[in-house]
Amino acid sequence: MRRLVNDGYEVVEEMLAGYCEAHADYVTFAENKRVLVSKKMSEEPKVRVIIGGGSGHEPLFIGYVGENFADASVVGNVNTSPAPDACYDAVKAVDSGKGCLFMYGNYAGDVMNFDMGAEMAAEDGIRVETVLITDDVYSSDTIADRRGVAGDVPVFKIASAAAAKGYELDQVKAIAEKANQNTYSMGVALSSSTLPVTGKAIFEMAEGEMEVGMGIHGEPGIERTSLEPADKVVDQLLQYILADAQAQAGEEYHVMVNGLGGLPVMDLYVCYRRVAEVLKEKGIQIHRPLVGNYATSMDMVGMSITVVRLDDELKELLDMPCDTPYMKL
């Protein structure tokens, strides 16, 4: 195992302790140590945005708690949903009387446990709504059944900006759903990630292979083939993404080329270069591109492409200034 950990069973607690120490100006623990709360939360009563999911995808979830972004993050074990009591404790820690919005990727365990947390909050008279992120275009033909992957980040950003502007809960939920409906992602993996408890790969992949469409937990993709040059890989991903989005010349998209943890940033920029070429050739405008590691799978070698179709409303919210350890505008 090429990892620097102590006890694999303590890796989440030790990671969170280190994160809170390093970013003490931004976050603190709630009473429940699996809940991180923003220190930059508005004192004015507003809708509170709570994001979360399993560990191992950092900076996803914990990295986006801060000013004009998420108000709290609920953290599960590696590739495992947070516990229901942690979801509930996050609501209790941040609710200001305007209600809360849960947002997370569409995975069965997360849905079950966050729903239980919302039911517990309802018993206390706190309204909690939920928006699932469903951006992985390959994972299902039915949008509601799709996985949430790196598209979590722009959807979280847009919804959090709406909450920060003082939108009511129904409005924040509606804008989050609109952002999600216009977000499309797909990735490619060149290796498995390594589980810190076992020290072993989740699945086997030979040197020189790639799997197109693989999920961030190692879910199977479309096909496993020999590794192709970067431009061919990007073209294949964009073929699926743009077809699913029914992208048209003259439209404007936010674009993210996201690393899965083990791919050099150099390679990510090589891939973005091709993304930009293809979109420009198709007459599609690019707004505020992002290149880097935003939603990872520990040490998995691979990357994903996310595009978000923008209108004036989504663009304004995406561009709203924010300040978190992993997103500053």
C-alpha positions as CSV (number, residue, x, y, z in Angstrom):
1,M,0.0,0.0,0.0
2,R,1.4,3.4,-1.0
3,R,-0.4,5.4,1.6
4,L,0.7,7.3,4.7
5,V,-1.8,6.3,7.4
6,N,-1.6,4.9,10.9
7,D,-4.5,2.7,11.8
8,G,-6.8,2.3,8.8
9,Y,-9.8,2.2,11.2
10,E,-8.9,5.6,12.6
11,V,-8.0,7.3,9.3
12,V,-11.3,9.3,9.0
13,E,-11.0,10.7,12.5
14,E,-7.4,11.5,12.1
15,M,-8.0,13.1,8.7
16,L,-10.8,15.3,10.1
17,A,-8.7,16.3,13.1
18,G,-5.9,17.4,10.8
19,Y,-8.4,19.2,8.5
20,C,-10.0,21.2,11.3
21,E,-6.5,22.1,12.7
22,A,-5.3,23.2,9.3
23,H,-8.4,25.2,8.5
24,A,-9.4,26.4,12.0
25,D,-10.4,29.8,10.5
26,Y,-13.1,28.1,8.4
27,V,-14.5,25.1,10.3
28,T,-15.0,23.5,13.6
29,F,-16.5,20.3,14.9
30,A,-20.1,20.1,16.0
31,E,-20.8,18.1,19.1
32,N,-20.8,15.1,16.8
33,K,-17.3,14.8,15.5
34,R,-18.5,13.6,12.1
35,V,-20.0,17.0,11.5
36,L,-18.0,20.0,10.4
37,V,-19.7,23.4,10.8
38,S,-18.7,26.7,9.1
39,K,-17.2,29.5,11.2
40,K,-18.2,31.9,8.5
41,M,-21.9,31.2,8.6
42,S,-24.1,34.3,8.4
43,E,-25.6,35.4,11.8
44,E,-28.7,36.4,9.9
45,P,-31.3,33.6,9.8
46,K,-31.1,31.9,6.4
47,V,-31.6,28.5,4.8
48,R,-28.7,26.3,5.8
49,V,-27.1,24.1,3.2
50,I,-25.8,20.7,4.5
51,I,-23.7,18.5,2.2
52,G,-22.1,15.2,2.9
53,G,-21.2,11.6,2.0
54,G,-18.5,9.0,2.4
55,S,-14.8,9.9,3.1
56,G,-12.2,9.2,0.5
57,H,-13.3,11.9,-2.0
58,E,-11.6,14.9,-0.5
59,P,-11.8,17.8,-0.9
60,L,-15.4,16.9,-1.8
61,F,-17.8,17.6,1.0
62,I,-15.4,18.9,3.7
63,G,-13.5,21.3,1.4
64,Y,-16.5,23.4,0.5
65,V,-17.7,24.5,3.9
66,G,-17.2,28.2,4.4
67,E,-18.5,31.6,3.5
68,N,-21.3,31.7,0.9
69,F,-20.9,28.0,0.4
70,A,-22.0,25.0,2.5
71,D,-22.8,25.6,6.2
72,A,-22.0,22.1,7.3
73,S,-20.6,18.8,6.1
74,V,-21.6,15.3,7.3
75,V,-18.8,12.7,7.0
76,G,-19.1,8.9,6.7
77,N,-16.5,6.2,6.7
78,V,-14.5,5.6,3.5
79,N,-17.0,5.1,0.6
80,T,-19.8,4.8,3.2
81,S,-22.7,7.0,3.9
82,P,-22.9,9.1,7.1
83,A,-24.9,7.8,10.0
84,P,-28.5,9.1,10.4
85,D,-27.7,10.7,13.8
86,A,-24.8,12.6,12.2
87,C,-27.2,14.0,9.5
88,Y,-29.6,15.0,12.2
89,D,-26.9,16.5,14.4
90,A,-25.8,18.7,11.4
91,V,-29.3,20.1,11.2
92,K,-29.4,20.8,14.9
93,A,-26.0,22.5,14.7
94,V,-26.8,25.0,12.0
95,D,-30.6,25.5,11.6
96,S,-31.6,29.1,12.2
97,G,-35.4,28.8,11.7
98,K,-35.4,28.9,7.9
99,G,-35.0,25.2,7.3
100,C,-32.1,23.2,5.8
101,L,-31.3,21.6,2.5
102,F,-29.5,18.3,2.3
103,M,-27.5,17.8,-0.8
104,Y,-25.4,14.7,-1.7
105,G,-24.7,12.2,-4.4
106,N,-27.4,9.7,-5.3
107,Y,-26.3,6.5,-3.5
108,A,-28.8,4.2,-1.7
109,G,-27.1,4.4,1.7
110,D,-26.9,8.2,1.6
111,V,-30.5,8.4,0.6
112,M,-31.6,6.2,3.4
113,N,-29.5,7.8,6.2
114,F,-30.1,11.4,5.2
115,D,-33.8,10.7,5.0
116,M,-33.7,9.3,8.5
117,G,-31.9,12.4,9.7
118,A,-34.5,14.6,8.0
119,E,-37.3,12.6,9.7
120,M,-35.6,13.1,13.1
121,A,-35.4,16.8,12.4
122,A,-39.0,17.0,11.5
123,E,-39.9,15.6,14.9
124,D,-38.2,18.7,16.3
125,G,-40.2,20.9,14.0
126,I,-37.3,21.6,11.6
127,R,-38.1,21.4,7.9
128,V,-35.4,19.7,5.8
129,E,-35.6,19.3,2.1
130,T,-33.3,17.2,-0.1
131,V,-31.8,17.5,-3.6
132,L,-29.8,14.5,-5.0
133,I,-27.0,15.1,-7.4
134,T,-27.4,12.9,-10.5
135,D,-24.8,14.1,-13.0
136,D,-23.0,10.8,-14.1
137,V,-24.4,10.4,-17.6
138,Y,-23.3,6.8,-18.1
139,S,-24.7,5.4,-14.8
140,S,-28.3,5.2,-16.0
141,D,-30.6,6.2,-18.9
142,T,-33.0,7.6,-16.2
143,I,-31.7,10.8,-14.8
144,A,-33.2,10.2,-11.4
145,D,-31.3,6.9,-11.1
146,R,-27.9,8.4,-11.9
147,R,-24.9,8.6,-9.6
148,G,-23.6,11.9,-8.3
149,V,-19.9,12.5,-9.0
150,A,-17.9,15.7,-9.6
151,G,-21.0,17.6,-10.6
152,D,-21.7,17.8,-6.9
153,V,-19.4,20.7,-6.7
154,P,-21.1,23.3,-9.0
155,V,-24.5,22.2,-7.9
156,F,-23.5,22.7,-4.2
157,K,-22.0,26.1,-5.2
158,I,-25.1,27.4,-7.0
159,A,-27.5,26.3,-4.3
160,S,-25.3,27.7,-1.5
161,A,-25.2,31.0,-3.3
162,A,-28.9,31.2,-3.4
163,A,-29.2,30.4,0.3
164,A,-26.6,33.1,1.0
165,K,-28.6,35.6,-1.0
166,G,-31.6,34.9,1.3
167,Y,-33.7,32.8,-0.9
168,E,-36.4,30.8,0.9
169,L,-36.1,27.0,1.3
170,D,-38.4,26.2,-1.7
171,Q,-36.5,28.6,-3.9
172,V,-33.1,27.2,-2.9
173,K,-34.3,23.7,-3.5
174,A,-35.7,24.7,-6.9
175,I,-32.5,26.3,-8.0
176,A,-30.5,23.3,-6.9
177,E,-32.7,21.0,-8.9
178,K,-32.4,23.3,-11.9
179,A,-28.6,23.3,-11.6
180,N,-28.6,19.5,-11.2
181,Q,-30.8,19.0,-14.3
182,N,-28.2,21.0,-16.3
183,T,-25.1,19.2,-15.0
184,Y,-23.4,16.3,-16.9
185,S,-20.3,14.3,-16.0
186,M,-18.4,11.2,-17.1
187,G,-15.0,9.9,-16.1
188,V,-12.2,7.4,-16.9
189,A,-10.1,5.3,-14.5
190,L,-6.6,4.0,-15.1
191,S,-6.3,2.3,-11.7
192,S,-8.2,1.4,-8.6
193,S,-8.1,3.3,-5.3
194,T,-6.5,1.7,-2.2
195,L,-8.7,1.0,0.9
196,P,-6.8,2.2,4.0
197,V,-8.2,-0.6,6.2
198,T,-7.2,-3.5,4.0
199,G,-4.3,-1.8,2.2
200,K,-5.5,-3.4,-1.0
201,A,-7.0,-2.2,-4.3
202,I,-10.8,-2.2,-4.6
203,F,-10.5,-4.0,-7.9
204,E,-7.8,-5.2,-10.2
205,M,-6.7,-3.3,-13.3
206,A,-3.6,-4.2,-15.4
207,E,-0.9,-1.7,-16.3
208,G,-1.9,0.1,-19.6
209,E,-5.6,-0.4,-19.2
210,M,-8.4,2.1,-18.8
211,E,-12.1,1.9,-17.9
212,V,-14.4,4.5,-19.5
213,G,-17.4,5.5,-17.4
214,M,-16.2,4.0,-14.1
215,G,-17.8,5.5,-10.9
216,I,-15.8,7.1,-8.1
217,H,-16.3,4.0,-5.9
218,G,-15.1,1.6,-8.6
219,E,-18.5,1.0,-10.1
220,P,-18.1,-0.6,-13.6
221,G,-18.0,1.6,-16.6
222,I,-18.8,1.1,-20.3
223,E,-15.7,-0.9,-21.3
224,R,-12.2,-1.7,-20.3
225,T,-9.7,-1.2,-23.1
226,S,-6.0,-0.4,-23.7
227,L,-5.0,3.1,-22.6
228,E,-5.4,5.7,-25.4
229,P,-3.8,9.1,-25.9
230,A,-5.4,11.9,-23.9
231,D,-7.1,13.5,-26.8
232,K,-8.9,10.3,-27.8
233,V,-10.0,9.7,-24.2
234,V,-11.4,13.3,-23.9
235,D,-13.2,12.9,-27.3
236,Q,-14.8,9.7,-26.1
237,L,-16.0,11.3,-22.9
238,L,-17.3,14.4,-24.6
239,Q,-19.1,12.4,-27.2
240,Y,-21.3,10.9,-24.4
241,I,-21.6,14.1,-22.3
242,L,-22.5,16.5,-25.1
243,A,-25.0,14.0,-26.6
244,D,-26.7,13.6,-23.3
245,A,-26.8,17.3,-22.7
246,Q,-28.0,17.9,-26.3
247,A,-25.5,20.7,-26.4
248,Q,-26.0,23.4,-29.0
249,A,-23.8,26.0,-30.6
250,G,-24.2,29.4,-28.8
251,E,-24.8,27.8,-25.4
252,E,-22.6,28.6,-22.5
253,Y,-21.2,26.0,-20.1
254,H,-19.2,25.9,-16.9
255,V,-16.5,23.2,-17.4
256,M,-14.6,21.2,-14.8
257,V,-11.8,18.8,-15.5
258,N,-11.5,16.9,-12.3
259,G,-8.7,14.6,-11.1
260,L,-9.6,11.4,-9.2
261,G,-6.5,11.7,-6.9
262,G,-3.6,10.0,-8.6
263,L,-3.4,11.7,-12.0
264,P,-0.8,14.4,-12.3
265,V,-2.2,17.9,-12.6
266,M,0.0,18.2,-15.8
267,D,-2.2,15.6,-17.4
268,L,-5.4,17.3,-16.3
269,Y,-4.3,20.5,-18.2
270,V,-3.5,18.4,-21.3
271,C,-7.0,17.0,-21.1
272,Y,-8.6,20.5,-20.5
273,R,-6.7,21.8,-23.6
274,R,-8.6,19.2,-25.7
275,V,-11.9,19.9,-24.0
276,A,-11.6,23.6,-24.8
277,E,-10.7,22.8,-28.5
278,V,-13.7,20.6,-29.0
279,L,-16.2,23.0,-27.4
280,K,-14.9,26.0,-29.3
281,E,-15.1,24.0,-32.5
282,K,-18.8,23.3,-31.7
283,G,-19.5,27.0,-31.0
284,I,-20.0,26.4,-27.3
285,Q,-18.8,29.1,-24.9
286,I,-16.9,28.2,-21.7
287,H,-17.4,30.1,-18.5
288,R,-15.2,29.9,-15.4
289,P,-13.3,26.6,-16.2
290,L,-11.9,24.6,-13.3
291,V,-9.0,22.2,-13.5
292,G,-7.8,20.2,-10.5
293,N,-8.7,17.7,-7.8
294,Y,-12.2,18.6,-6.7
295,A,-13.9,15.2,-6.1
296,T,-11.4,12.4,-5.8
297,S,-11.4,8.6,-5.1
298,M,-8.3,8.6,-2.8
299,D,-5.3,7.5,-5.0
300,M,-7.3,6.4,-8.1
301,V,-5.5,7.4,-11.3
302,G,-8.1,9.0,-13.6
303,M,-10.2,12.0,-14.3
304,S,-13.7,13.2,-15.1
305,I,-15.2,16.0,-17.2
306,T,-18.2,17.9,-16.0
307,V,-20.2,20.5,-17.9
308,V,-23.0,22.8,-16.6
309,R,-25.3,24.5,-19.0
310,L,-25.8,28.1,-17.8
311,D,-28.5,30.7,-18.1
312,D,-28.3,34.2,-16.5
313,E,-29.6,32.9,-13.1
314,L,-27.3,30.0,-12.8
315,K,-24.3,32.0,-14.0
316,E,-24.9,34.8,-11.4
317,L,-25.1,32.3,-8.6
318,L,-22.0,30.3,-9.8
319,D,-20.1,33.6,-9.9
320,M,-21.1,34.8,-6.4
321,P,-18.0,35.3,-4.3
322,C,-17.2,32.5,-1.8
323,D,-14.4,31.6,0.6
324,T,-13.7,28.0,1.6
325,P,-10.4,26.1,1.9
326,Y,-10.9,24.6,-1.6
327,M,-13.0,27.2,-3.4
328,K,-12.4,30.9,-3.4
329,L,-14.0,33.4,-5.8
